[in-house]
């Protein structure tokens, strides 16, 4: 008699563990976005205040930490969160794809899809939105952090780099597209993360108290990030 063998998945690679990893790293990034959004809004305080804020970030923790020591700790934690989040997302997506019965390039048939193929909300807002966000983060770091890209002109002043860049319409437009992708990502991600961590006690998404919370968080972050570039483009900040 043949004996069946059950393959065991290491605990750190189980679906539950991966979802937990996605939830925790996602919430870390939400916290970072809220702090970053607050810093961006300082552009309305003028060049001196904004540049002073940027300078204090670099000397935060001195003399106990070297210059930019605190920033590098934040960067390492954030990078680890992004890598962990992306890894968990890719592995879970591939498992879901296999479980859903993909054959070749097609998924299971459903009358809900316009082409008879079921397409999920997360497919567009999480997977493709995540790719848009990653590409934008690379550009954003080269522009405003590393100062390797200078749309509008190079400057040693963080304030002038922000203002000079967002005075260009295509820079503001690309930023807007990226932030809308972030907003859709957060709309689903905040609810999903808190549900994974056990905060959801509703049988349906519409009936969940986390649904309006996810809308609020996504709205605050998206609008908060879009106010400065559009204010600059429209001439309210110079």
N, C-alpha and C positions, 0 to 999 in steps of 0.2 A: 504494500500500500504506500502510495506516495504521500509524503508529508509536506504540508504547505509551509512555506517560510514567510514570515512577516518581517519586512524590512523596517528597521527602526531608524528614525531620523534623530540626530543629536538634538538635545534640548534647545541649544542656541540657534538651531536652524528650523525649529518647529514653526508652524504657521502662527501659533499664539505668541511665541517669542518675537517673531518678525513683526507682527502687528503691534506688539508692545513697543518694540524699537522704533517703528514708524511714528507711533503716538508721542512718545517722549521726545524724540528728536524734532518732530513737528512743532510741539509746544515750545521747545527751546528757541526755535526759529521765530515763532510768533512773538515771544518775549523780546527777542532781538529787534524785530521789525518795529515794535511799539517804541522802544528806546530810540532807534534810528529815526523814526518818524518825528519824534519830539525834537531831536537834534536838527533835522531838516527845517522845521518850522522856525528855528532861530534866524533863518535868513531874513525874516521880517523885522528883526531887531537891528539890522544894518551890518556893514562890513566888520566894524571893530568887535561887536558882540559875537558874530559868527566865527571870525578868525580866532578870537579868544577861546571860544568853546572848543574849537578844533585843536588849539594848542594844549588846553588842559587835558584833553583826552590822551595826548601823547606823553604827558608828564604825570598822569594818574598813578598813584601808588609810590611815587618817589618820596624819600630816598630808599624805601624798602624794596622797591623794584627798579630795575634800570629804565632808562627812557624808552617809552613805548612797550614796556614790559606787560602792563595790564592789557594793552591793545592786542598784543600777541597771544596772551592767554585767551582773550575773547575770540580772536581769529582761529586759534587751534580748536577750541570748543565748537565754534560755528562750523568749521570745515569738517570736523569729525561728525557733527550732526548731519551735515549735507550728505557726506559719503554714506553714513549709516542709513539715512532716510532713502537715498537713491538705491542702495543695495537691497533693502527690504522691499521697496516698491517693485523693483525689477523681478526679484525672485517670486514675490506674491503674484505679480501679473502673469508670469510664465506658468505658475501653477494653476491660476484661474483659467488661463488660455487652454491648458491641457485638459482641465476638468470640464470646461465648457464644450469640448468636442470639436476643436478646430481640425479641419482636414485641409492640408495645403495652406491656402491663404483665406479660407472661408470658415466662418463660425456656424453654429447651429442655426437652422432656419427659424424665422419668426415673422408673423404678419405685422409686428410692431415696427420693424425697420422698413424704410422706404424701398429698399432693394430686397426685402425678404430676409435680411440678415440683422440679427439683434446687435445694436450698438449701445453701449452703456454711457451714462452721464460721465462716469469717471474716465472713460477712454479719452474724451475730449478735454475735460477740465484738469485732470490730474496728469495723465501721461504726456500729452502734447503740451499742456500748460507748463509742466515741469521742464520740458526741453527749452521752451521759450524763456523761462525764468533763468535757467542755467546760462544760456547764451547771453542774456542781458546782464547777468551778474559779472561775467567775464569782461564785457564792454564797460560796465559801470566802474569796476575796479581799475581798469586801465585809464579811464577818464578822470575820475574824481579822487581815487586813492593813490594810484601809482603815478599819475600825471604823465603817462606815456602817449596818450591821445589828447589832442587839444582842439576840439571843435570850438570855434569862437576865439581862439588864441590862448597861448600858454601863459600861465601866471603862477607865482609862488603863493598867492593868496587863495585859500580854499573858497572863500566867498566869491571872488572874481571868476574862478573856474566854474562854479555853479551858475552864476549869472550869465557869463559869456556863452556857456554851453546851451542853456535853455532859452536864450534869445533866438536860437536857430530853430525854425519850425519843425524840421525833421527829427531833431534831437528830442524835442518835447513830444512829438508824435510817437516815436519809438519807445520813449519812456512810458507814455500813456498805454500803449499796447501791452508792454511788459507788466505794468501795474494792474491792468484789467485781468491779465492771466493770473497774477498773484491773488487778486480778489476772488476769482472763480475757484482757484486752488484752495484758498482759505474757507470759502463757503462750504465746500464739502469736507475739507481736511479737519477743521476744528470740531465739527460734529462727529466725524469718524474717530478722531483721536480721543475725545472725551468719552465716547461710547465704548471704545476699547478699554479704557481705564475704569469702566464701571459706573460712569456718571449718568448713563441713560437708563431710565426705568419705564420707557414707553414702548408699546408694541409697534407703533408706526412712527415714521420720521416726522410727518406733519403734526402728530400729537405730542412730539417730544419738546420739552422745554429748552433743549439744547439747540433746536432749529433757529429760533429767533436770536439766540446768543451767537450762533455762527454767522448769521446775517449781520449782526451788529459789529462783531469783530472784523469781519471782512470789509464792511462798509467804512468803519473808522480808519482802518489801515489804508485802504485804497484811496479814499478821499483825502486823508491826511498827507499821503505821499504826492497826490496830484495837485494839491493847492499851490505849493511853491513854484513848480515849473510853469503852470499856466498863469500864475500871477506875474512871473518874470516875462513870459512871452507876450502878455497883454500890456506890459508896461507899468504894472503896479509896484514893481521892485526894480531899482536900478543901481 
